[in-house]
Amino acid sequence: MKRDMTKFENIKEEELNDINRVANAPEIDEKPPIDIPQQALDDERRVKVISPSVLVAKRFFRNKLALVGLAILIFMFAFCFLGGWIIQYNQKEVFYKNDSILFDYATATERTSYENYYLVDSNDIHYSVRNMLNSYIIDMEAQSQTTRELTDTENNSYTLKKLGDNIYSLEYNQIDSVATYSNNETTATYNSFLDLLILEEDVIIENESFFKSTVSANIETGSFSYSGDDFIITPAGTKNIYTVKKVVADGLFDYSEEMLGVDFENAVKANLSEDTFVFNDGNYIVTLNATGVFEISRDFGLQNALYATTFVFDCYDTTVILDNDFKLAAFMAVYGSTNFTYDERTFSIAVNEDDILMVSETTSGTAVPFANMSTFAVRRYNGEDTLSINFKLQLEDAVTIMLEQNITETSFTAYTVLLDENGEELVDELGNPIYGEAEFDLERNLSYFLLRNFQEKYLINIYDAPSAAHWLGTDANGMDVLTRIMFGGRISLMIGFIVIFISLFIGVILGGIAGYFGKWIDNIIMRLVDIFNCIPTLPILIILGAFFDAVRMDPYTRIMYLMIILGVLGWSGIARLVRGQILFLREQEFMIAAEATGIKVSRRIFRHLVPNVMPQLIVNATMGLGGIILTESTLSFLGLGAKYPLATWGAMINAVSNATAMIKYTYIWIPVGLLICLTVIAFNFVGDGLRDAFDPKMKR
Amino acid sequence: MSNTDFKKESTSSSIGISIKKFFSKIGLILKKAFKSVVSFFKNPVKYIKIANEKRRAVINDVYTPLVHNPENILEVNKLKMYFPIKAGFFKRTVGYVKAVDGISFNIKKGTTMGLVGESGCGKTTAGRTILRLYERSGGQVLFDGEDINKLKGKKLRAKRPELQIVFQDPYSSLSPRLPVGEIIGEAVREHKIVPKDQYDEYITKTMEACGLQEYHKDRYPHEFSGGQRQRICIARALALDPKFIVCDEPVSALDVSIQAQIINLLKDLQEKFGLTYLFISHDLSVVEHISDTVGVMYLGSMVEFAPTKILFKNPKHPYTEALFSAIPVPDPDYKMKRIILEGNIPSPANPPSGCKFHTRCRMCMEVCKSCVPNVMEIEPDHFVVCHLFDKEALEKNKEMEKELKAKTETKSNLTEE
């Protein structure tokens, strides 16, 4: 029988090797010639046994595109992690430089607004007068008046006098409160509604309850006597509340400053009915206020309250700082006696040959120029008065010429102390300043003149072009771009892995449960997946970003939360994939066969189901990594991801949002953009490669 | 005018009636649901009991328990496998697909039983239900005198290796991520069939017995051809040292030459290891070649069961006759007496009343339409389920025909008048 050929016992071992031969030629009785080598599919010489992981690796490495992707990724990781370790800068390091720039040196202005110099406490003058003084003066100038009577909102009268050019004085009627006098003393407050009596501090009354009942009984009469003292009851202004006052026969004086003695008190008592009285050549006023207390105040008559002037003092010695008293003395003297003493020194004011008011010190007998009074103020750019009078006069001349010629910009050369790079005065070996000609730019603005020159300054080195120190230049914050790319890459690359890990963790567990157990569990989990799929990711992330901004979250914590949120929002796709795969595999015959062989459920899941889902998961995860990096970049670009000073690639590419930076400083954002593109492409290449390598149906 | 008015009225009234009907229907449903909920909360144990009884009543799970005959390795008694049809929002069971509807047979130790029938008649389901890969709806399966359906958990898993299955599709029945050695040996290790030190040797031996080489161990299923894959499936089943193997159309996916190899391999293994097979196939020549006894199934029930030689010589049931008439004969001059069955197979969810085959039977009688036929032993070991061989049924049929005649006569008389 021909069929016996295939019977087990009749077949020799070599023949069994070659099933093809048996299958295709069962009819041939003769054996093939020995010298022709048998060509069989299952020849041991042809096929080597390869473990599955090696097989996948082999397939993967055969894919050139995947290799390119892998090489790029390895480069990226080395660049970011090793590079950041090697490079000497830190990502948060700000770089500075010295540069000569046209910088403000001084400002000059013709003063037109009047400044008030007070002889008395400024609060004695009512604010309505104080604040309006400048406009009153301007009005007076316009009408060429010399005096003007002013009244404030409380009907006090003032007199504004013009003393001379640029100087005015304000006189007012000075009335100082001296003391108060009253012939009763508040002992308690009584609440008739609650029947409650509250005694003042330090007041002791015998038998309080009886006192209270006496008070309540006498509310209507308004006065009563109690244990030899007279009391009066007055309504306190609030309903049901009364003040109980004890009448004091001699009356009480309460002085605001110094005690004026018994004579004064007698004078007051004698003149209580009068409005005014004279005591010790002083005029006093008595007024009765609403609470039944007499107020006694002294009337000093008209007094000089303040000087309003546009004058400024330019001292010959720039180190001298003039105080307010000197200025007041000078103002008093300028249109009067022209001589004044201050601090045991004598000064005189005179107009010199250049028509400038000059203050000279005459203590030693000869007039030594001390200061100039003018309305032309020259100050350093920071407001300090350190410029020499010579320089000021030169500048004033230059400004006058400028005004005559009606030009807005000119250059100005001054013979002055020369300045070094930092704007300090140059000094020779002996410590004397070096004089020379210095160039300035003089520019006329609306109300002032601006003097500028080239100064060497210590600046933040922003937008520095690529150089040996900074290979890719510096960014808008003066930080090294290359360093930040390296440190930023660490975060950008790590984010992808962590987010994918979180997503995988949740997705595999929930998807696996849904797929394996099915029924209502599957239904619930899938609805959850639907809900998560419906959540619009970007708006949520924008809201969260705003929230993080609001709570001023630390940049590192922020990145952590961002990763968790991205992971939690991203698991639904993976869960669906796993569930679908498991549903499909669960119904496969090899799963039924596994059940028939009586293998444990756990083994069935982990040996048969999971390995079949793994490739898809790995591929999905690798592909997802690129996506996550892009998402992070997008978020950082929108300002929702990592925050300054923490660097990520997305945050760095944010430089593009500045139009100047985009056009002029391409070296800041092009490298980062390229790196993002390359990394995402590389991840996709590797993912593709893995997918092909894992597919068992792919040819070797 | 009046005509159109009438039309309008009629349509509106019909809509009203339909709305009324709809609401009354909803009311009824709610009433029913409310009643069932109330009864559930009153006595949940009783409720579940009643529900189970209802289910059993639907399935009609009635059988007399078998007495074990030690000659038989497998005894199947009124086995039923109904798959519920679920519909609606709440997935209520509306009906059952009666895939296996009360089949009974015995298999003796060391023999092969063939199970034939057209596709969709429930052969595969029967095989899988016997192995308890599906939870049966009714009936009894005794394996070595032990009711498989009463086993649970670890005991069931320990019993599994004794009953194995070889699938029809060798492509989907092997896990693509496991090497062949692992596929065959996984369960061997799990059940500790051989000591650890003999494990490798044992796997190699088993593979060689199935026509595979040792170096195939580390390969993956996709590297094999269909025939080799089927050998792997057989090796997997064989490695567990089974007593009984269900061969679920093991050769239908293979080409003819390899079919022969596989079938001979199965035969050899049977001789070598003393296996018992349930050979499911619709290929009659293969069944004739391998089986000792053959069961013929139609729409979930067994219609004829007999030793192979008797059955192939002398098929009794009209369905068996029709089926066997389709066996091709390799002789161009031979004139075949084909019996062609008319119509389609009825749906197993709603099988015909009486004899299930009566809609397509050429010998159909009046009894067949209403009465379920009994199992008749017309020869020793030859069982037929047909009214043709039942004297009582034939007599009954005569009466019924007479009645029918009388009825038709009266009817025709009435029409004439």
Boltz contact constraints between the chains, C-beta under 6 A:
constraints:
  - contact:
      token1: [A, 6]
      token2: [B, 261]
      max_distance: 6.0
  - contact:
      token1: [A, 6]
      token2: [B, 264]
      max_distance: 6.0
  - contact:
      token1: [A, 7]
      token2: [B, 264]
      max_distance: 6.0
  - contact:
      token1: [A, 8]
      token2: [B, 268]
      max_distance: 6.0
  - contact:
      token1: [A, 16]
      token2: [B, 211]
      max_distance: 6.0
  - contact:
      token1: [A, 23]
      token2: [B, 257]
      max_distance: 6.0
  - contact:
      token1: [A, 23]
      token2: [B, 258]
      max_distance: 6.0
  - contact:
      token1: [A, 44]
      token2: [B, 215]
      max_distance: 6.0
  - contact:
      token1: [A, 49]
      token2: [B, 218]
      max_distance: 6.0
  - contact:
      token1: [A, 588]
      token2: [B, 172]
      max_distance: 6.0
  - contact:
      token1: [A, 589]
      token2: [B, 167]
      max_distance: 6.0
  - contact:
      token1: [A, 589]
      token2: [B, 172]
      max_distance: 6.0
  - contact:
      token1: [A, 589]
      token2: [B, 173]
      max_distance: 6.0
  - contact:
      token1: [A, 590]
      token2: [B, 173]
      max_distance: 6.0
  - contact:
      token1: [A, 590]
      token2: [B, 174]
      max_distance: 6.0
  - contact:
      token1: [A, 590]
      token2: [B, 175]
      max_distance: 6.0
  - contact:
      token1: [A, 592]
      token2: [B, 133]
      max_distance: 6.0
  - contact:
      token1: [A, 593]
      token2: [B, 173]
      max_distance: 6.0
  - contact:
      token1: [A, 596]
      token2: [B, 131]
      max_distance: 6.0
  - contact:
      token1: [A, 596]
      token2: [B, 165]
      max_distance: 6.0
  - contact:
      token1: [A, 597]
      token2: [B, 187]
      max_distance: 6.0
  - contact:
      token1: [A, 598]
      token2: [B, 157]
      max_distance: 6.0
  - contact:
      token1: [A, 598]
      token2: [B, 160]
      max_distance: 6.0
  - contact:
      token1: [A, 598]
      token2: [B, 161]
      max_distance: 6.0
  - contact:
      token1: [A, 599]
      token2: [B, 187]
      max_distance: 6.0
  - contact:
      token1: [A, 599]
      token2: [B, 190]
      max_distance: 6.0
  - contact:
      token1: [A, 608]
      token2: [B, 175]
      max_distance: 6.0
  - contact:
      token1: [A, 611]
      token2: [B, 177]
      max_distance: 6.0
  - contact:
      token1: [A, 612]
      token2: [B, 177]
      max_distance: 6.0
  - contact:
      token1: [A, 696]
      token2: [B, 176]
      max_distance: 6.0
  - contact:
      token1: [A, 696]
      token2: [B, 222]
      max_distance: 6.0
